[in-house]
Amino acid sequence: MSDNSTVSVELMQQQDYRFEARFGAPVAPLICDEPPPLGGAAGPSPVELLCAAVANCLSDSLLFALRKFKQAPEPLSCKVTAEVGRNAEGRVRVLAMTARLKLGVAAAELQHLERVLSQFESFCTVTQSVGQGIAITVQVWDATGTQLK
């Protein structure tokens, strides 16, 4: 992504809390919806979309950092869990998030891993932005089940 750009997504209401998110060509539209009792869960909720954005950005950042050193960590996976609860004013908010990235190989198979793990998060646009308002814990595990970060 360039240094200065704009991104826009258009939402069109389909019914009740179900919206079609339009990203523009060539990206296909996506149905978003609230879970019951408000919506019908016809698509991801706003909190799920936020989790997906954090997971995708962190995964991209880790993959990019490893590939800079010509490393092949595939297949990567990432699970982001959001803690949703009430804030001091009693409003429902995302209180914290935990991201658990998993490498597709053992750590021993990758060179420069310590350097990558120490800096890949700082290049993640979404996580660094969201993290200014929501605490995000990032963990990295390898294919053997060893926690690296």
Helices and strands as residue ranges (DSSP letters): E 10-15, E 18-22, E 30-32, H 46-68, E 77-86, E 92-102, G 107-109, H 113-119, G 120-123, H 125-130, E 135-141
